[in-house]
Amino acid sequence: MHVKQLDEVDMGMTYDELSVYGRMRKIFRCGPVSMFKNLCYKWGMQLTPAEVADKVKFFFKYYSINRHKMTVLTPSYHAESYSPEDNRFDLRQFLYNVRWPYQFRKIDELVKECDGNICMNSTLAEPHGKAGVASDGGMGVVAAGAGNPGAGL
C-alpha cells in the first residue's frame, strides 16, 4: 500500500513526479510543450493526453509563481543529482507569465489532435495511420534517455 505524504497532497504532485519534472526541466531543458510531449511518451500508457497536460500546466504554473524566490535564497543542500551547483551563476530568467499563454495553448492543440485517446508510444503503434513515421507532430519523441534507455543522442 502506497501512502501519500501530507506535503505531497499540499503540493498537488508526488515527489516522484517532481523529480521527473526537475530532471526534464534542468537536464533536458524542457519547457512546457516539450515536457508535455516527453511525458506523453513516458506516461502515455497510464494517462490520457489531457491528464498529462493538466499535470504539466500545474507544475509550470507553480514553478513560475515560485521561481523568483530562487534569486534571494541562499544555496542549500540538494538531494537530486541534477543540481550540484549552488546557482550563483544561474542566468535563467526568474520572472515568468504564470499563464504561459502560447505554451499552454500549444499543449491544448496537441491534446485536441489526440482526441482524448491514450498517447501513443511510437514503438507500439503508428498514430493516424502513418506507417514508418516515428512521430506525428512531435508526439512520442523523447528527450535523450528520459523515458527510453534506447533513445540515443
C-alpha positions in Angstrom: 0.0 0.0 0.0 1.4 3.4 -1.1 0.6 6.2 1.4 1.0 9.8 0.2 2.9 12.2 2.4 0.9 15.2 3.6 3.2 17.6 1.8 2.6 15.7 -1.5 -1.1 16.4 -1.0 -0.3 20.1 -0.3 2.0 20.3 -3.4 -0.5 18.6 -5.6 2.2 16.2 -7.0 4.3 13.4 -5.7 8.0 13.6 -5.1 8.5 11.1 -8.0 6.6 13.4 -10.3 8.5 16.4 -9.0 11.8 14.6 -9.6 10.8 13.8 -13.2 9.8 17.4 -13.8 13.0 18.7 -12.4 15.2 16.4 -14.5 13.3 17.2 -17.7 13.4 21.0 -17.0 17.0 21.2 -15.8 18.9 18.4 -17.6 17.0 18.1 -20.8 16.0 21.8 -20.8 12.3 21.1 -21.5 9.8 23.9 -21.5 6.1 23.2 -21.1 5.4 21.9 -24.7 8.5 19.7 -24.9 7.9 18.4 -21.4 4.3 17.6 -22.4 5.4 15.7 -25.4 8.0 13.7 -23.5 5.7 12.9 -20.7 3.1 11.7 -23.2 5.7 9.2 -24.3 6.7 8.3 -20.8 3.3 8.2 -19.2 1.2 7.6 -22.3 0.1 4.1 -21.3 -1.2 5.2 -17.9 -2.6 8.7 -18.5 -4.6 10.4 -21.3 -3.1 13.5 -23.0 -5.5 15.7 -21.1 -4.3 14.3 -17.8 -0.6 14.8 -18.8 -1.4 18.3 -19.9 -3.1 19.1 -16.6 0.0 17.9 -14.7 2.4 19.8 -16.8 0.4 23.0 -16.7 0.1 22.7 -12.9 3.8 22.2 -12.5 4.7 25.2 -14.7 2.1 27.4 -13.1 3.6 26.9 -9.6 7.2 26.8 -10.9 6.7 30.3 -12.4 4.9 31.6 -9.3 7.9 30.5 -7.1 10.8 31.0 -9.5 11.7 34.5 -8.3 12.4 33.1 -4.8 15.5 31.4 -6.1 17.1 34.8 -6.5 17.0 35.5 -2.8 17.5 32.1 -1.2 20.9 31.1 -0.1 22.5 28.0 -1.6 21.3 24.8 0.1 21.8 21.1 0.0 20.1 19.4 -2.9 19.1 15.7 -2.8 18.9 15.4 -6.6 21.9 14.6 -8.7 20.9 17.2 -11.3 21.5 20.2 -9.1 25.1 20.0 -7.7 25.9 23.7 -8.1 24.7 26.4 -5.8 23.0 28.5 -8.5 25.4 31.5 -8.2 25.8 31.5 -12.0 22.2 30.8 -12.9 21.4 33.2 -15.7 17.9 31.9 -16.4 15.1 34.4 -16.3 13.3 34.5 -13.0 10.0 36.3 -13.8 7.5 34.4 -15.9 3.9 34.9 -17.0 2.2 32.3 -14.8 -0.4 31.7 -17.5 2.1 30.7 -20.2 -0.4 31.7 -22.9 1.5 30.5 -26.0 2.8 27.3 -24.5 -0.4 26.2 -22.8 -2.4 27.0 -26.0 0.0 24.8 -28.0 -0.4 22.0 -25.4 -4.2 22.3 -25.7 -3.9 22.0 -29.5 -1.8 18.8 -29.2 -4.4 17.3 -26.8 -7.1 18.0 -29.3 -5.1 16.3 -32.0 -5.0 13.2 -29.8 -8.9 13.4 -29.5 -8.7 12.2 -25.8 -7.1 8.9 -26.8 -4.2 7.4 -24.8 -0.9 8.9 -26.0 0.7 6.6 -28.5 4.1 5.1 -27.8 5.8 5.3 -31.2 7.3 1.9 -30.7 3.9 0.3 -30.2 1.6 2.0 -32.7 1.7 4.4 -35.6 -0.6 7.3 -34.9 -3.1 8.4 -37.6 -2.1 5.6 -39.9 1.3 7.0 -40.9 3.4 3.8 -41.3 7.1 4.3 -41.0 6.8 7.7 -39.3 8.3 7.7 -35.8 6.3 10.6 -34.6 3.4 12.8 -35.6 3.5 16.4 -34.5 6.4 15.6 -32.1 4.4 13.1 -30.1 6.5 10.1 -29.0 9.8 11.9 -29.3 11.8 11.6 -26.1 14.5 13.6 -24.5 17.7 11.6 -24.7 17.3 8.9 -22.1 14.3 10.5 -20.4 11.9 7.5 -20.6 13.5 5.1 -23.0 17.0 3.9 -22.3 17.3 3.0 -26.0 16.8 6.6 -27.0 20.0 8.0 -28.4 21.7 11.4 -28.6 
